[in-house]
Amino acid sequence: MFQDKVVVISGAGSGIGRELAFQLTEAGARVALSDINRAGLDETMKRLPNGSKAKG
């Protein structure tokens, strides 16, 4: 369902936003992430599979 789609997620550095990023990448989406907590966002990005992050 999410194959070849880009999903924008705010609050991806922790909690629901982080989990949503993991689940959507497993479903085939690429994700564009943001969070005010840079350290948390960096950790989320490290844990995502290569090729799943949309870069801007």
C-alpha positions as CSV (number, residue, x, y, z in Angstrom):
1,M,0.0,0.0,0.0
2,F,2.8,2.4,0.8
3,Q,5.2,1.2,-1.9
4,D,6.8,4.1,-3.7
5,K,5.1,6.6,-1.5
6,V,6.8,9.3,0.7
7,V,5.3,9.9,4.1
8,V,6.1,13.1,6.1
9,I,6.3,12.4,9.9
10,S,6.8,15.1,12.5
11,G,7.8,14.1,16.0
12,A,9.8,11.1,14.7
13,G,12.5,11.4,17.4
14,S,10.6,9.3,19.9
15,G,7.3,7.7,20.8
16,I,4.5,7.3,18.3
17,G,6.4,9.2,15.6
18,R,9.4,6.9,15.8
19,E,7.3,3.8,15.8
20,L,5.2,5.1,12.9
21,A,8.4,5.7,10.9
22,F,9.5,2.1,11.6
23,Q,6.2,0.6,10.6
24,L,5.7,2.6,7.5
25,T,9.2,1.8,6.2
26,E,8.4,-1.9,6.8
27,A,5.3,-1.3,4.6
28,G,7.5,0.0,1.8
29,A,7.2,3.8,2.3
30,R,10.1,6.3,2.2
31,V,9.9,8.7,5.1
32,A,10.7,12.4,5.5
33,L,11.3,13.0,9.2
34,S,11.4,16.0,11.5
35,D,11.6,16.6,15.3
36,I,12.7,19.4,17.6
37,N,14.8,16.8,19.4
38,R,17.8,16.4,17.0
39,A,19.5,13.6,19.0
40,G,16.3,11.5,19.0
41,L,15.8,12.2,15.3
42,D,19.3,11.1,14.6
43,E,18.8,7.9,16.5
44,T,15.6,7.1,14.6
45,M,17.3,7.7,11.3
46,K,20.2,5.4,12.2
47,R,17.7,2.6,13.0
48,L,15.9,2.8,9.6
49,P,16.9,0.7,6.7
50,N,19.0,2.2,4.0
51,G,17.0,3.7,1.1
52,S,13.9,4.4,3.3
53,K,14.7,8.0,4.0
54,A,13.6,10.8,1.7
55,K,16.2,13.6,1.6
56,G,15.4,17.2,1.1
